[in-house]
């Protein structure tokens, strides 16, 4: 389509209030805001009774290989999301061939349909014109380690650290927005603070961000992970001669813990932000909290052989029970707290949506034995929704979201027949519950937390605002109707109240349906090709 598009009769979210304004879009950018007089050839979108917001940014998404999937695109666009930050938790396809992420994160990101190499540049180029959504990406520290150190668990030596830092520097030069780590996953669990700090030196020099799934399971153990993050920031900043901003991934803990740990980072001189989603339960690989990392780091064929070995079962059952019982998030009642979301083995499809306790009872075994059986049959491709010992109330979550350093991140995983509802509900739930119903945020606050702040933090260009010259990534939101409909029992329901969305000025969602347009781009931090 050519010519000007005018969003007519809507309102903008300004500080403390909303104000009526038309918005004109042409050539991918906003060209007028306020009263826009009609001119010949205009196309119009009736925004009467709705808010015109900058497109929302999912600061922690697991859609790295699924951006071309219409189901994923629609689910995110119907929440107003136009940009995702991929490469999370230290594991993704680039750099390298993508084989490690495809194997280890099969139940989180799935396989990539086209990426077989080419590094960050290749990954981002694969997004250009292939999706309705934009994507930025982080260099994943675990994948970097795998490329240099393979599956070994010993500390990296100086030469290996230097080679890893070169890979990170190349990724940053190719447009990555920072470095991610996943210090409860493999091989991230084998990376110490000194190794991560060495990888963060080129990140600091490029003005990027260190993003971490912290070590230790969060919750009451959050201080351990935060202290390590502060140490990494200090070491990297000293070596780089430049500060290292940090970002805590999915900071799930009580509000007092979150506030205290953010204060500790500030007092240590660390510039810190975080994302947190509006649900208490988590979702991750079933193997991560149950199986020792010294085993899961091995090739899948080896792990499956061990899981199926009768001689190993007693030892593994004991390890499984011990790890889950000692977990900061789970504890002794873990079989009733873990619900199966994705099970690759078709013979266990009946177990989707059941807790390990109930599935084991149906199978005539115990929870640990069933977990080992389903992991072996599925070649580890199992993810699960995980409750926590103390479910936080919406009031408690509101105190977390009120922190000025908070930004929206769904941690959404679309792999699975019975996934966590956060993938399809996070951003609509923020708007429904924490703006309209509770008033935790004004609409302007919501724009700050869910769009402007992540744009600033990750260097995503002229987005996050509705003003002349900004990229026209826009979501038209009905403030009285926007709502999440996905639940733990019915997790595939899509959000409502966002029916029209533009990316780079192109309608990608119209009347609640995909238009088929694919204007999405790989967003490079330094604003090179793909930025618009």
C-alpha positions, 0 to 999 in steps of 0.5 A: 500500500502507498499513500498516507494512513490516518488513524482517526478519532483515537486518543493518546496516553499522556502523563496522567491522562489521555488526549484526543488526537489523530495520527498520520502515518506515511513511509513507515513513520509518524508524520502528524499527531493532533488534528489531521486534516483529510487530503485526497488519497488518504486511507483511514482507520477509525480509532474512535473510543480507542487509544493509539499506543506505541507498539509494546515490546516483549523484553523476554520472549521465547519465539526465536524460531517461531516469528514466522508462525501465524499463530504466534504472530496473532497471539502477540499482536492481539496483545499489542506486542510489535517487537520481541527481544530474543536470545534469552537465558543464554541459549539460542541459535546464533552464533554457530549452526543452531544445532545446540539450541535446537537440541537443548531448547527444543521444548522452549524455542523449537527448531528454527525453520531456516537458520543454519549459521551466519551468526547474529547477522544471519539470524537478524537477516532471517527476520527481515520481511519474514514476520509481522513482528520485529525482533532484536536479539541477545548473544547467548552466553551458553551457546557461545561457550558451547561453540568454544568449549563443547560440553565440558563442565570445567572452567574455561581457560584464558584462551577459551575466554578470549575466543568466546569474547571474540564471538560476543564482540562479533555478535555485538558488531552485527547488531545484538543488543547485549549478552544473555546468560542462563545460569541454571541451564547448561552449559551456563551453570558451569560458567563462573562470574569471571567467565561471564564478566570476560564475555561482557567486556565487549558488551560494555564497550558497545553500550549493550546490556547484560541480561541474566536468568540468575543463578540459584532459583530466585525467590528467597535465593535471589540475593545470591544471583544479584550479588553475582550479577553485581560482581560481573558488572564490576569486573566487566566495567573495570576491564572495559573502561565503560559501565555495564548496565544489567537486566534481571530476567523474569524476576520472580520473588516477593516484592520486598525481595525485589525492592531490596535487591534492586536497592543493593544493585543501585548501592553497588553502582550498577544500573539495573532494570528487570522484567516480571510477568503478571503470573506467579507460576513459571514454565521451563524444561522439566529436566532443568530442576530435576536432572543433574546438569552433569548429565543433561549437558551430554548429548541427548542420545547419551542422556536417554540411554542413562535414563533408560538404564535400570542400573541408573534408575535408583540413583537418578530417582534419588537425585531427582527427588533431592533436587526438587525438594531442595529447590527454592521454588518447589520444595517437598510438594513438588509432584503436585506443583509441576504441570506438564505443558509439552510432552513430545512423545505421542504415547504420553500426549494424554498427560498434557495438563496433568500434574506429575502427581496425577499423571504418575498415579494414572500410569501406576508409578511415582512422580520421580519415576514418571518424570524419568519415563516421560523425559526418556520417551520424549528425548528430553523435549518436555516443558512444564508449568511450575507453581511456587511455594507461596503464590503471590497475590495480584496486590503483591505483584502490583508492588513489583510492577510499581518499581521504576525499573520494571518492564514487560516480559512474558517469558512466553513459550509457545511450544506445547499443547497445554502451555503457560497462559503467559504467552497469550495473556501477559500484556493484555493482563497488564493492561486489564488488571494493572491499569484499568482495574487496579490503577497500579499504572496510568495508561502513560505508565503502561506505555513507559513500562511496556514500550518506552523503557525497553526501547531505551534499554535495548537501543531499539531506535525511534520506537516507544513513542507516538510522535512525529518522526517515530517509527509507526509501530502502533497498537490501537487498544480499546481501554474498556475491553482489553483483557487476557482470556488465557487461563491455566486450564484454558491456556490457548485462548487469545487476548481481546481488545486489540484489533488493529496493529501497525508495524512500520506503518503497515497494518498487520492486524486488522479487525482482529485478523492477520493481514498477511503483511510481513513488515517486521525487521531484525532490529540492530542496536546501532541502527543499521539495516533493518532499523525501520 
